[in-house]
């Protein structure tokens, strides 16, 4: 069985640990993209139109004998041109033919086995340098992948200390790049609570939280999540696999208990 080094908070080798079999699974990028699209469908907001939209007017046909089409025309709107037709979808100013309905099912479903395989593929891709480079991360100064650190990192409560630990592991350039890539969003989203667009950076997967979540939340692009709460959106944001992951030793060991579907 392959071995992986465990690093301490100063970035030095502390020991070795067995590499879980899950990293030997060949990543399935197609399953990752499907699972990501289905997961994102849960965040969409239902849209619909009023059932009476386009019908709230007094319109009726003139009937025959006027040399005009029998299109319902609004009353009291001047010369009865086609644009004054209110109740028909084929005329200008008329109602929509097939309006959007709020009853439409937006949330998509996925098979349990497919979902599990997608998560396994995303974890496997995070341990492959090819997939991590393909996503755009700078791994020149990172000692190895997958990257495992001592469980003491879970007890860190200060952001400054957390930042220095990540720098000790060779992630300084990556943190600087993400911080400098913060951009202002174009369009109306600026006034709707999402002014800035931030890049996705390092994902830290832990087993227990003793303060690390609060210590890391102010580091741009950095996310912290428990192993039991991993999802395809965290492992492969936007359906793109190969996210740079930092594992705590206990969380990394727990991967041996997962059933690998080949």
C-alpha positions in Angstrom: 0.0 0.0 0.0 1.2 3.5 -0.9 2.3 5.8 1.9 1.6 9.6 2.3 3.6 12.0 4.5 1.9 13.8 7.4 3.1 17.3 8.0 3.1 19.3 11.2 2.0 23.0 11.6 5.5 24.2 10.6 5.4 22.4 7.3 7.9 19.6 8.3 7.4 15.9 7.9 6.0 14.4 11.1 5.2 10.8 10.0 3.6 8.6 7.4 0.1 7.2 6.8 -1.4 4.7 4.4 -2.9 6.2 1.3 -6.6 5.2 1.0 -7.7 3.0 -1.9 -10.2 5.8 -2.9 -7.3 7.6 -4.6 -6.7 4.7 -7.0 -10.1 5.1 -8.6 -10.0 6.7 -12.1 -11.9 10.0 -11.9 -15.1 10.2 -14.0 -15.4 13.8 -15.1 -18.8 13.1 -16.7 -20.3 11.9 -13.5 -18.9 14.9 -11.6 -20.5 17.4 -14.1 -23.9 15.6 -13.9 -23.9 15.6 -10.1 -22.9 19.2 -10.0 -25.7 20.3 -12.3 -28.2 18.4 -10.3 -27.0 19.8 -7.0 -27.1 23.4 -8.4 -30.7 22.9 -9.5 -31.7 22.8 -5.8 -30.6 26.5 -5.5 -32.8 27.8 -8.3 -35.9 29.8 -7.5 -39.2 28.9 -9.0 -40.6 31.4 -11.5 -44.2 31.9 -12.7 -46.7 34.3 -14.2 -50.1 35.4 -13.0 -52.8 33.2 -14.5 -54.7 36.3 -15.4 -51.7 38.1 -17.0 -52.6 39.7 -20.3 -56.3 39.1 -19.7 -57.0 42.0 -17.4 -58.6 44.2 -20.1 -61.9 44.7 -21.9 -61.4 43.3 -25.3 -63.9 41.9 -27.8 -64.1 41.3 -31.5 -66.0 43.8 -33.7 -67.5 40.8 -35.6 -67.9 40.6 -39.3 -68.7 43.3 -41.9 -66.0 45.8 -41.0 -63.3 44.6 -43.4 -61.0 43.7 -40.4 -59.9 40.5 -38.7 -62.1 39.3 -35.9 -59.3 39.8 -33.4 -60.4 41.0 -29.9 -59.5 44.7 -29.6 -59.3 46.8 -26.5 -62.0 49.4 -26.1 -61.3 53.1 -25.6 -57.7 52.9 -26.9 -58.1 55.0 -30.0 -57.9 53.5 -33.5 -58.2 49.7 -33.1 -54.9 48.6 -34.6 -53.4 45.2 -34.1 -51.2 46.5 -31.2 -54.3 47.2 -29.2 -55.4 43.5 -29.2 -55.2 42.3 -25.6 -56.3 38.7 -25.3 -54.6 36.9 -28.2 -51.0 35.7 -28.2 -50.4 36.2 -31.9 -50.9 40.0 -31.8 -48.5 42.7 -30.6 -49.3 43.6 -27.0 -51.1 40.3 -26.5 -50.6 37.8 -23.7 -47.8 35.1 -23.8 -48.6 31.9 -25.6 -47.1 29.5 -23.1 -46.1 31.5 -20.0 -43.7 30.2 -17.4 -45.5 28.2 -14.7 -44.4 28.1 -11.0 -45.5 24.4 -10.9 -42.6 23.4 -13.1 -40.3 20.9 -11.3 -36.9 22.6 -11.2 -35.1 20.2 -8.8 -33.5 17.3 -10.6 -32.8 13.9 -9.1 -29.8 11.6 -9.2 -29.3 7.9 -8.4 -27.6 7.2 -5.1 -24.9 5.1 -6.7 -24.1 7.8 -9.3 -23.9 10.5 -6.6 -21.6 8.3 -4.5 -19.4 7.6 -7.5 -19.2 11.3 -8.4 -18.0 12.2 -4.9 -15.4 9.4 -5.0 -14.2 10.6 -8.4 -13.9 14.2 -7.1 -11.8 13.0 -4.1 -9.6 10.9 -6.3 -9.0 13.8 -8.7 -8.0 16.1 -5.9 -5.1 13.7 -5.2 -3.9 13.7 -8.8 -1.5 16.5 -9.8 -2.7 16.5 -13.4 -6.3 17.3 -12.4 -5.2 19.9 -9.8 -3.1 21.7 -12.4 -5.9 21.5 -14.9 -8.1 23.4 -12.6 -5.6 26.2 -12.4 -3.8 25.8 -9.1 -0.2 26.5 -8.5 1.4 23.4 -7.0 5.0 24.1 -7.6 5.8 24.7 -3.9 3.4 22.1 -2.5 5.4 19.1 -1.2 2.9 16.4 -2.4 -0.7 15.5 -3.2 -2.8 14.5 -1.4 -1.7 16.9 1.3 -2.2 15.8 4.9 -1.5 17.8 8.1 -1.5 17.0 11.8 -4.9 17.2 13.7 -3.6 20.1 15.8 -4.7 22.3 12.9 -8.3 21.8 14.0 -7.6 23.7 17.3 -6.4 26.9 15.6 -8.5 29.9 16.5 -6.6 32.8 15.1 -6.7 33.8 11.4 -3.1 35.1 11.4 -1.9 31.7 12.7 -4.0 29.8 10.2 -2.6 31.9 7.4 1.0 31.3 8.5 0.4 27.5 8.6 -0.9 27.5 5.1 2.1 29.5 4.0 4.4 26.9 5.7 2.9 24.2 3.5 3.8 26.1 0.3 0.4 27.7 -0.3 1.5 31.3 0.0 1.5 32.0 -3.8 -1.9 30.4 -4.2 -3.4 32.5 -1.4 -1.9 35.7 -2.8 -3.2 34.9 -6.3 -6.7 34.3 -5.0 -6.7 37.5 -3.0 -5.6 39.6 -6.0 -8.2 38.0 -8.3 -11.1 39.4 -6.4 -13.2 41.4 -8.9 -16.3 43.5 -8.9 -19.3 41.9 -10.5 -20.8 43.5 -13.6 -24.5 44.2 -13.7 -27.2 44.5 -11.1 -25.8 41.9 -8.9 -23.7 44.6 -7.3 -26.7 45.9 -5.5 -28.1 42.5 -4.6 -25.6 41.4 -2.0 -23.0 39.9 -4.4 -20.8 42.7 -5.4 -17.6 40.8 -5.6 -16.6 37.6 -7.5 -14.2 35.4 -5.6 -12.1 32.5 -6.8 -12.4 29.1 -5.2 -9.2 28.3 -3.3 -8.1 25.7 -0.8 -10.6 23.3 0.8 -9.7 22.1 4.3 -11.5 18.8 5.3 -11.5 18.1 9.0 -13.1 15.6 11.3 -13.9 17.9 14.3 -14.1 21.6 14.7 -12.3 23.2 17.6 -12.1 26.7 16.2 -10.6 26.3 12.7 -13.9 27.2 10.9 -13.9 30.7 12.4 -10.1 31.1 12.0 -10.3 30.3 8.3 -13.5 32.1 7.2 -11.7 35.4 6.5 -9.0 33.9 4.3 -10.1 34.5 0.7 -11.2 31.4 -1.2 -10.6 29.1 1.7 -13.4 26.7 2.8 -13.5 24.4 5.8 -15.9 21.5 6.0 -16.3 18.3 8.0 -15.8 15.0 6.2 -19.3 13.9 6.9 -20.6 17.0 5.1 -18.6 16.8 1.9 -20.6 17.5 -1.2 -19.9 17.7 -4.9 -20.3 21.5 -4.8 -17.4 21.8 -2.4 -15.2 19.1 -4.0 -15.7 20.3 -7.5 -17.2 23.8 -7.7 -18.9 24.5 -11.0 -18.5 20.9 -12.0 -14.8 21.3 -12.5 -12.8 18.6 -10.6 -9.3 18.8 -9.1 -9.8 21.2 -6.2 -6.8 21.7 -3.9 -7.6 19.9 -0.7 -5.8 20.0 2.7 -6.7 17.0 4.8 -6.5 16.7 8.6 -4.9 13.3 9.6 -8.1 12.0 11.2 -10.3 12.9 8.3 -7.8 11.3 5.9 -7.8 8.1 7.9 -11.6 8.0 7.8 -11.5 7.6 4.0 -10.5 4.0 4.5 -14.0 3.3 5.9 -15.7 4.5 2.7 -16.9 1.8 0.3 -15.2 2.3 -3.0 -17.4 1.5 -6.0 -15.3 0.4 -9.0 
